[in-house]
Amino acid sequence: MELKDKFIHRDLSWLEFNRRVLEESADGRNPLLERLKFLSIFVSNLDEFYMVRVAGVKKILEAGYNRKDQFGFTPGDIFGEIKLKADSLVKDLYDIYTGSIKTDLEKNKIFLKTSEELNEGQKKFVKRYFDTTLYPIITPMAVDQGHPFPILPSKTIALAVSIVRTDKNHLAIIPIPKSVPRLLRLPSEGEEFHFILIDYVIKDNLKEFFKGYKIQSSSEFRLLRDSEIAFDEEFAPNLLKAMEKELKKRTSAKTVYVQMGQGANEELVSTLCQGLSFAKEEIVFLPSDLDLAFFFEMASSIDSPGVKFNSYVPSKTPYENIFDKIKEEDFIIHMPYQSFFPTEDLIQTAAKDPDVLAIKMTLYRTNEDSNIIKALMEAAKRRKQVTVVVEIKARFEEEKNIQWARELEQAGCHVIYGIAGLKIHSKMTLIVRREEGRIRRYVHLSTGNYNEKTARIYTDIGYFTANDDFARDVADVFNVITGYSQPSPWKRIISSPYDLRKYFFELIDREIEEHGKHKNGSIVAKFNSLEDVQMIEKLYVASQAGVKIKLIVRGICCLVPGVEGLSENIEVRSIVGQFLEHSRIFQFNNNGSPRIFLSSADWMTRNFDRRVELLFEITKPEIKTHLQFVLDSYLKDTLKTRVLKSDQTYARLLNQKAAFATQEYFINHYTR
């Protein structure tokens, strides 16, 4: 087969995922303000795609490399396909924004106004806001022989202004300030909500910045820069300092994407492209406001009935003391339906408990004002041995994680910044406690991050155990990360980058073998992305052997299901709903005695080869049964599921007679 028929290119698959997010913003069954959030998420996702994926393709093109990749595309091919798909998505975005979104906002008495639509009272309010707040903080930047084109950080929105005096043209740049909210709430009557973007306020007052000059034309623009960080980790004497040095380069990295408002003056466009060193033909002209991510701000500022998802309180896991609870039995929490509190409580209790001797933990992404980090600092101040692996290479979290690393060090924690050439993506905690003259170790493993904020909006599963085999394996992983050690043979966990792909292959081969004997081979797997070509080939082999495979893949999926002779026994579903599907669960039928695993890893090459990940089997019958119930519930979904077809497109799985929304069902199941 042609590679393009056998695999879906990962970048095109990612754009299809973002299309599913955009579809949620147009779905009238979602509350209005939630649709605004989906619109904002789509915009933020697309930004990251350009800053990382498109930036990478452009680098390859500039290097003159022209060989086909593992999906059958040359760099020129994929760049062209990306541009077609992305431009189409942006058109759909603005059709939704200027169509159903704007109409429905106004029906709900929410108005996003232009300057011309303001009443007299609002005009006075806006002028006063400009004079007292915006004017003092805005700095226009001239562009001439003595003033080079300013270095504008990625995601900057700015006005390019062409001005003239004594027949001489000049260019000035006015960045829209980020130190104040972009969305300004206006005075209004009754229960109405009125807003205006400060972009309009600044445009209306341009003459205040250029007294003595005539304004010829102006246009708003927005740019994205290459945000990939690349340095030779093996030869960096200090990983943290090398990362800090690379982060400083982001501000002046190559421009990879530029948006402008439609109707921009041709001469102004040419001058701007010259200043940004950007190809004029690649500019994307937009029919309305730039960077619609401001809708997230709007949605968060309105509290009206009926325009948001129904609120709920995550159910609590009953216990009096977290250590007694874990000693009594292994247990899981299914977030966000069940409270993240036991995870926080474990670290906070350990920090204060005089019998706790040591805490070891990995941090990949965490939230501002983290209770967990505060507890780790407190534990160190109480003279406990605290070791924290902070992954400073977590994309777009680098600066925050460097800051956390420094604060943890100052508090007395032993901080590891990661391993050269690898990312520490596993989510694990080991607590060493003295009990009745002996040492007992407590373990927490999870499919998601130690992040109190995302634990309320991501679906993840956390596992708590005091099992000695788990503790020994996790201790070995920490020793490998923090020192120079080779692990003993694993008893309860499997780790990448050495063993994970091989172990999954063995599980699949076992399923093929069992199917040959008993004709009941099946695999059900839920995770975020499937991109690893070796894994896809192995799944094709299993399908050809007759094994029934059901995959629930939220994002990227490079496998083509339903192709006769190749993948007719494989189904692929994607669920995009109120919560971000993030849990990773794997079930192998094993001739009717199912084996169930949880993991921090997706089926991507980076997870198998360039990250430290953990896979662990669940053996406790009650937890296994519950996880099977969770997978079965996902497979019943008819309202938020899209099915990947053999023509590489997704179609909604809508069955109104048997309407079932899994996430909604879980809210009711756990909180009733």
N, C-alpha and C positions, 0 to 999 in steps of 0.2 A: 504493500500500500504506500501511497504518497504520505510523507510525514504530516502534511497539512490535513490529511483525511483521518490520520491515526491519532493526532494530538491537537489540542486547542492551545494556541500560543498563550502563555501565562499573562502577558500584558493585555491581550484582547479579552481573556477570561475575566481579568480584574475589572476592565471597563464594563463588562456585562454585569458584574456584581454591583458596580456603582449605579448602573441603570436600574437594578432592582430597588436600590435605596431611593432613587429618584421617583420610581413608580409609587412608592409609599407616600410621597408628598402630594401625589395627584389622586390618591385613593380616598374618596369621600367618606369611606367607612371609618377612617382615622379621624380623631378630633382635630380641629383646625390648627391649634397651636402645636400639636404633635407633628402635623404636616410641615409646619414651618421648620421644626427641628430637623426633619428628614431632609428638607431642602438645604439647610445649613450644613448638615453632615455630608451631603453630596458634594457641596462646594469645597469643604475642607479636605475630603478624600481626594478630589481631583487635583487640588493644589499639591498634595503630597505625591501623587502619581507623577506630576510634572517635575517636581523637585528631585525625585529619586529615579524613577524608571525612565522618563523621557530624557533626563539629563544624562543617564548612562548610555542610552542609544545614541545621543548626539556625540558623545565622546568617541564612541566606536566609529561613527561615520567620519568624524574629523581625522581619526587615525588612519583612514583609508582601508579599514578591514571590511572585506566583502564576502566572507564565507557564510554559509547557511548555519543557523543555530540548530539545537536539538529538536526544534519544532518545525524545521523546514523553511525558515524565513531568513533572508539576508537582512542586514541592518536597514538598508534602503526600503525593502519590502515592509518591514514592520513599522518603520517610521511613517510611511505613507498610510498604512492601515490604521495606526493609532490616530493620526490626524483626522482621517475621515470619521472614525467612530467618535472621537472626542468632540469634534465640531458638531456632529449630529446630536450628541448628548447636551452640549451647551445650548443648541437651538431649542431642544425639548425643554431644558431648564427654564429658558425665558418665556417660552410659550405657556408653561405652567404658571410661572410667576405673574406674567401680565394678564393671564386668563383667569383660571379658576381660583388661584390663590387671592388675587386682588379683589375679585368679585366676592368671595366668601368672607374676606376680611371686612369689607364694607357692610356686608349683611349683618355682621356681628359688631358693627359700630366701632371698628378698628380702622383707622385711616393713616396711611403713609403718604404724607403730603409733599408736593413740590412748592417752591416759593410762591408761584402764582395762585396757589389754592389756599393761602393763609388768609384769615380774617384780620381786621385791623388790630385787635388785641394780640393776636399771635405774632403779627409783624413786629409790634413793639417789643414783645417778649424776646423774639429772636434777635432783634437789633441790640437789645440790652445784653443778651448772652454773648453776642459777638464782641461788643465793646469791652465787657468786663472779664470775659474768660478766653475766647478764642484769639482775639487780636494780640493780647500780651504774650501768648505762648507760641504763636506762629512766626517762623523765620523764613521769609522768601530768600531763595538762593539764585544769584545771578550766574549766567553761563557766558563767559567771554574769555579773552586772553589771560586775564588775571584770576579768573574763577573757573576752574575746570568743572566739567559735569559732575554733580555731586554723587557720592557713593550712597545709594539708597538700599537699605536692607531688603531682603526678600519679603514679599507680601505687602510692601509699601503701596499705598494709594496716594497719588499726587496729582497736582494740576500743572500742566505745561502751559505757560502763558507767553504769548508773543506780544511784545510791546514795542512802541516806536517813539522816537524823539528826534527832532531835526532830521527827518528822513532816514534815520539809522535804526535798523531792526535789532531787537535784543530778545533773548530767551531767558525766562526765569522759571524756577521750579518751586512749587509750594507743596510740601508733603502734608497730607491730612494728619493732624496730630493723633497719636495713639495714647496719650496721657489722659484723655477724656473720652467718655463713651461716644461712639460714632452716631448713636441714635439718641436724638434729643426729644424728650417728652414735652408736649406742648399743652398749655392750658386749654381745657375744653369743658363743655357743659354736660351735666347729667352723668350717665354711665358710659360715655364715649371715650375712646382712647385715640389721641392724635399724636403723631410723631413726624419728625423731619430728620433727614440725614444732615449732619453738619457740613457735608460736602456742598450742599445747596447754599447753606449760610455763608460759607467762605466764597463761593462763586459770586454771590450777590454783592459781596463787599470787596471785590478784587481791587477796585480803584483806591481803597484805603492803603494798599501796600505799594502802589506805584504812582504816587502823586507827582505831577509834572510830566507824566508819560501817557500816551494813548494806548489803550488795550485793543489790539487788532483781533486776536482770537485766543481761545483757551480750550483745552481739552483735558479731561481726566484720564489717567492711565494707571495701570497696576502692573507690577512685575514680580516674577518668581525667579529665584536663583538656584543654581545647582547646590543641593544640600547634602550630597553624599560626602562622607569623610573617609579619606583614604590615606593611610601612611603605613610604613613598614613596621608593624608591631614587633616583629622579631628582633629588630635592631634598635628599638626605642629604649633608652636606658631607664626611663620613667614613664609608664603608661599614662598616668594622670596628667603630667606636664605636657606630654606629646598631644594628648587629646585637647587640652586647653589651647595649645598653639594652633591646632587645626580648626577649632571652633571659631577662632578670630578671623579665619579666612572666609567664613561663610558670608560675611557682610559684603565682601567684594568678589564673590565667586561669579562665574559666568551666568549671564541672564539666559534663561531657558524658555520663558513664556512671558508675553506682554499682551495685555488687554487694553483696549481704548474704547471710548464712546463712539457710536456711529456719528458720521458727519464731521469728523475731525478734519481740520484744515490740512490739505495735502503737504504744504511746505512745512507745517509744524510737525507732521508725522515723520517726514524725512529727517528733520533736524533731531527729533527725539531718538529715532533709530540710530542715528550716527552717534549720539551721546551714550546710548546704551549698548552700542556694538551689537545690534540685533537686526536680523534680516527683516526688511519691510514686509515682504510677502508672507511672513509667518505671524504677523500681528492678527489677533482675533478682535474684531470689532463687535461690540455688544449693543443691543438695542435699548438697554435701560441701565439701571444702577449697577455699578461694579461691586463684586465681592458680596454676594447675598448672604454670607455667613452672619451678617448682623441680625438675621431673623431669629437666631438662637437667643440673642440678647432681648429681642422683642418678646419672644415666647416666655422668657423667664420673668419679664416685668409685668405680665398681665395675669390677674387672678380672677377669672370669671368662670361661672359654672358651665359645664357642658363643652368646654373647648380644650380640655386636657384628658388624658387617660385617668380613669378612676384611681384615686389614691388607695393604698393598702399598707398594712403594717406587716413586715416580714415576721414569720412565726419564730418563736424562741425555742431553743433546745433546752429542755428542763434539766437543771442540775444545781447543786449547791457549791461544789468545789470542782474546778475544771480538771485537776489532777485525779481526783477520785473518780470523776466521770470517765476519763480515758482509761484508768486502771480497770474499771468495772467492765468496759467493753469498747471495742473499736466502733467508731461511728462516723457518719458523713454529714455535711451540711450542703444543701443545694441552694446556691445563691442565684438570684436575689430573693427567691421565695422564702428562704430561711435566713435568719439574721447572721451577719458576719461576726457578731459579737463574740462567739466562742474563740475565734482566731485572735481577736484583739485581747480577749481576756486571758488567753494562754500566755501571751507575752507580758502583759501587764502584771499578772499574778506571779509569773516567774521572776520578774524584776524585783518584786517586793519580798518574795518568799525567802527567808533566811536559809532554807535547806537547798535552794537551787544554787549550784556551783558554776554552771556554765550555760550559755545560750549561743547557738550557732544558727545563722540564718542567711538566706539569699534575698536580695532585693533587686528587682528588675525595673518595675515602674511602681511608684507609690505616689500618694497624694500630698498636697500641701497640708501643713499642720497635722501630720500623721501621728496618731496616738501610738502606733507601733514603734515609730522611730523615737518618740519621747520615752517610751518604756525601755527601749534598748539603752538610751543614754542614762536613764535612771539606774538600770542594772549595773552599768559600768561604774557609775559613781558609788554604788554600794559594794564595789570591789568584786563583783562577779566577773568571771572570764567571758567576755562578749566578743564573738567573732562575726563580722558582717561582711558578706560578699556583695559589694555594690557594683552592678554592671554599668560602668560609665559609657559603654558603647551602645546602650539602648537608644534607638533612633529617636531624635527630637526630645529625648529626656536627658541628654548628655550634661547640659549645664546644671540642671536641677540635681542630677545624681552626683555630680562633682561637689556641689554645695553640701548635699547630705553626707557625702564621704568625709569632707573636712569637719563638719559639725560632729559627726560620730567619733572621729579621731580625737577631737578636742575634748570630748566627754570621757575619753579613756577606752573606747572600743578599739579592737584590732580590726582594721579595715583592709580587705583585699579588693583590688580594683578590677579583677577579672584575670583572664589568661590570654596571653598573646595568641592571636589567630583564632580564638574561640569566643563565643558569647555564652555567659552563664544564664540560661533561660529557664532552668529548672526552678521550681518553687518549693522550698523545703526549709524546715526548722527542726533543730535537734536541741532538746533541753535535758541537761544532766542534773539529777536531783539525788540528794542523800536521804535514804529512807530506812529507818530501823537497822542501821549498821551496814547497809549495802547501797550500791549505786543503782538507780533506775533511770532509764532514758525514755523520754517522750518525743514522739515524732508527729509533725504535721506536714502533709504533702498536699499539693493542690494543682488543679488544671489552670488556675488563674493567679494574678498578682496579689501581693500584699497591699491592697489599695482599698481603703474604706469607701472611697467615692465610687469607683467602678464596680465594687461589690453590690451596689444598689441598682446597677443598670446592665451588668454583664451576667450571663448565665455561666456559672462555674461550680465545681464540686471540690470541697475540701475534705480531707481524710485525716482522722486522728487515731493514733495507735500507740500502745506501749509495748508492742511486740519486739522481742529481743533481736530477731533476725532483721526486721526493718531497721532498728536502731543501729545495728552493726553495719548494714549496707550504707545507710545515710552517713554514718561516721566515716566510712571509707571514702565516700564521694567528697566530703569536706576535706579529708586529708589529701586527696588527689589535687583538689583545687588550691588549698592553702599551702601545701608543701611539696615535697618530692616523694611520691608514693605510688605504687601500683596496687590497685584494689585486689582483695582476695576474690575468689569466685563468688558471684552474686547469689544470694539466697532468695530475696524477695523483690529486688528491683533490677531493671535493665537500664543501662545508660548509653547515650550517644557521647562522643562521636564514633565509638568503636563497635558497639554491639547491637544498637537499636534496629537498624535496617535488617541485619542478619536475623535477629530474633523474630521480627515481623514476617520475614520470608519463611522461617521455619514454621510459624503458626499457619501461614497460608498453605504451605506444602502439606502440613498435617491435615488441613481441611480438605485438600485435593485427594489425599490418600483415603481419608474416611469416606469421602463421597464415592470414591471408586468401589468401596466395600459396601456401603450402606445407603447410598443415594440420598443422603440428607445433609450434604455439605452446605453451610451458609455462613455468611459474614455480614454483620451489621456494624458500621463504623460511623461515628459522628465526630467531626473536627472542623477546622476552619479553612484549610487549603490543601489541595492535592496537586502537586507540581512535579514531584520526583519521577523522572522517566522510568527508572528501574522499577519503582513500585508500580507504576501504571502497567508496565509490561508484565509484571508478576500477576496483577489482577486480571489482565487479559488471559493469561494462561489458566488461571483458576476458572474464569468464565467459560473458556473453551472446554474445560474438563467437566462443566456442568454445575459448578458451585454457584449458588444463588447469592448475589452480593447487593446489599442495599447501603448506599453511602449518603449521609446527610452532611453536605459540604456547604458551609455558609458562603464562602468567598470564591477564591480561585479554584477551578477544576479543569485540569488539562486533559483529562480522560474523556473519550467520546463513548457514551453508553449506547446500547441498543443496536450495535452494528452486527449484522449477521455474520457468523463465522469468527467474530472477534470478541464482541462484548454484549451479545444478546441477553446474557444472564445478569447484567449489571444495571441497576437503577441509581440515578443521582438526583437528589433533592436539595433544595436550598430554602432555608427559612429566614425571612427578614421581617422582624416584628418590633414590638415595643422594646424588647431587650436585645442587646447584642449577643448572639449565640457564640459562646466562647469555650464551652466545655468540650473535652476530648474523651470519648468513651468508645471502647472497642469490644465487640462480642464475637467469639468464634464458637460455633455450635458444638464441635468436639463430640460428634455422634450422640447428641442429646444430653450431654453433660457440659453445658456452656461454660466457657472460660471468659471472664470479664476483666478488662483492664482500664485503668485511668492513666492519663499522661499529660505532660506539659507540652508535648510535641505534636505538630501537624505533620502531614506526609509531604514535606518539602525537602529538597536537597540540603538546604541550609540547616534544617533541624537534624538531619541524619549525619551530616559531615562537618558542620562548622559551629555547632552549639553543644553545650552540655545540657541534655534533657533527661528526664526520668520517665520510665514506664513501670507501672506496678500492678500486680494482679490482686483483685479483690476475691478473697476466699470465704469470708464470713457469709453464710447462706442468706441471712436477712438483708444484708447490703446488696448482695448479688441480685436477689429477687427485686429489690427496689430499683436498681440500675436497669434491669431488664424492663421493668415497668416504665422507666423514663424513656428508654429507646422506643418501646412500643408506642408510647404517647406521641413522640415526635413523628413516627410513621403514620399516625392517624390524622395528622394535621391536613386540613383541606383549605383553610382560609389564608394562610400566610406562606404556603408552600409553592415554589416554582419547580418544575421538573425539567431537567436537561434532556433535550431530544437528540436523536442521532444526527440531525442537521446542524448541531452545535448552537442551537438557540434554546432559550428558556420559555416555558409556557406555564401560566398559572394553573394550579390544580384546584379548581373551584367546583365544589359539589354542594349546592345549596340545600339539598335534601338531607345531607349528612354533614352540615357545617360544624367544623371543629377547629378551634384555635388553641394550640398546645399551650402557649404561654399563659393565655387567659385561664385555661383549665388548671395549670399548676398553681396560679395565684389562689384559686378557690380551693384546690386540693390541700395545699399546705397551710392555709390560713383559716380554714373552716373550723 
